[in-house]
Amino acid sequence: MNELTNFDVLLIKTKNVSLLWDNSHGFAPENAARKLDKAMLDWQYELTKTLKIWMDKGTDMTIGELILARANLGAIVESWLRFFYCVYYDDYTNNPKKNKNGKILEPEKDLRFEDLKKFSTGILWNNESSDEYILVDNIQHKRNAIHSFTYKDIGTASDFLKDIDQLYKFIDKIIDRLPPIIDYLEYIPDGYVRNVDFQFE
């Protein structure tokens, strides 16, 4: 059997999370379960698989391909942040982000990437000097370049590949902070990979 790469491990972990949380009624708080019903977690997995296109192109990516690669990576990180606050929706509503009229900004649809990033300070990372904040900030700004007619520096293909290396650890930290639900499930979903402690190298 071939040795798993970090990307293989990322796909396994992403798929496992998708399978476990796809139908969370019965073990998650009902408010959270309703949010997760709309999360389209299979898309999160499919977006992650798509990263392989850009990784295989490596430093030979064209500018157009790099722009799409940046959009792909940004969508994945934003999706993980939205997912995290849907899982912890009841906690989120104890101290939510609100609009100017005092209405709660719902994490699955109302919070912008910028909101998610800032809100996560003190929750997913300590401060704006934290490695995680710097990574997310960098990915966000380079992803947003696709929406602009004003030149923005999106870095090089090598920079993108370095961000992928950091992505593994970032997603691991989110997964490690999720509730340990597997022991409370009536059955394990088909396709779930278990009994192996996958670690990123």
N, C-alpha and C positions, 0 to 999 in steps of 0.2 A: 504494500500500500504506500502511495506517495505521501511524503510529509506535507502537512497542511501549511499553507502560507498564511500570513496575517490576513490577507483578503479573504481566504477561505473561512477563517475563523470569524471574521466580521459578518460574512453572509450567514453562517450558521447561527450566530448570536442574534442577528437581526430577524432571521426567520423564526427562531424560537420565541422571541418576544412577540412577534406578530401572531403566532399561533396561540400563545398563552392568553394574550389580552384581546384577541379578536372577539370573543364572546365572554365578557367579564361579569355578566349578571350572576349573582349568587355568591360571589366572593369579593367583589369590589363594592364600595358604597354605590347606591343606585344612581346618584347624580353623576358620579364618575363613569359608571357603566354606560349611561346614556350618551355621554360625550364620546366615549370610545367606540360606540356603535357607528359613529360617523367618521371615525378617524382614518378609514381606508388604509389600514396598516400593511396590506399587501402591496400598496403603492410604495410604501417606505422601503420594502424589500426590493421591489423592482427598480427603484431609483438607485439603490445601493449596487445591484448587479450591473447597472449601466456604467458605473464608475470604471469598470474593467475596460470599456472601450478606450477611454482616455489614458488609462494606465498602460495599456498595450501600445498605444501610439508613443508614449513616453515623451522624450525631448524633441521628437519629430512632429509634434502637434503644430498645426497652423494656428494663426491668430483666431480664426473663426472657431476652430475646434477648442481652443483654450477658453474662449468666451462661453461656449456651451458646457465645457467641463466645469467652469466656475459656477455656472447656473445650477448644474447638477449637484455639485458639492454643497452649495448654499441651501438648496431645497432640502437636502438630507439633514443638515444641521438644524435648520428651522423646524423641520418635521419632528425631530427628536425632542426639541424643547417644547413644542406644542403638546406632544404626547406625554411628556413628564408632568406638565401642569394639568392635563386631563386626568391622569392617574391620581394625582393628589388634588383633585378639584375641591374637595371639601376643605382641605387646608388652605388652598388658594383663596377661597371665598372668605376666610377669616381675616385676610388682609390683602384684598385684591387691588389690582390697578383699575382706576375708574376714569371715565371721560369727564369733560368739564361740567356735564350735567349730573354727575354723581352716579351714572350707570356703570355697572361692572362690565369691564371689557373681557369677553369670554376668550379663554386661551386657544380654543380651536379655530376661531374665526376673526376675532377683533384685534388681538394683539399683533402689532407689526413685529418684524424681526428685531428692530431697534428696541421695542418695548420688552420683548422676551429676553434680550441680552441684558438690558439694564435691570430688569426685575430679578434676574438670576443672581445678581451680586448679593452675597451673603447667604445664598441658598445652594447654588451649584459651584460657586467659587467665592473666594474671600473678598477680593476687591479688583479694581481695574488693572492692577499690576500682576494679577494671577495669570498663569500660563493659559488657563482655559478661556479667560476673558479675552486675552490678546488673540488667541486662535479664532474665537468666534467673531470678534470684531474684524479681524483681517478677512475671514471668509465672507462675512456679511458685505463689507465694502467692495470686495472684488466681485461678488455675485451681483450687486446692484449696478455694476458697470454696464450690464446688458440692457438696462432700462434708460440709458442716458445717451444724448447726442453730444454731450461734453466729454472730452477725453478723460479717462480715468486709468490709472496704472493698475493693470491686472496681474503684474508680475510675469514671470516666465513659466514655461512648462515644468522646469525643475522646482520652482517655488510651489507649484500645484502639487507635485509629487511629495514634497516635504510636508505639505498640509495633510495629505492622505495619511502619512506616517503618524501625524499627531491625532488624526481623526480616530484611530483605533483606541487610543487611551481615553479620549474624550467620551466616546460612546460607552466604553467600559465603565467609566465613572457614573454615567447615568444609569446603566443597567444595575450596577452594584447598589444604587440607592432605591431601586424599585422594591416594593414589598415582595417577600419570598412566598409566592402564591402556589408554587407547584405542589406542595404537600397538602394543599387544601382542595385540589381539583378532584372531581369524581373520576375523571379519566384523562389521560394524556392525549392531546390531539395527534392525529396521524401526521407524520413528517417531523415531529419534534425529536431532536437529537439529545439524548440524555446519557447519564452515567459516564460522561467524559468531561473533565475539567479543562476546557479550552482556554488557553492563555495566549496573549499576544507576545511575540518575542521582541 
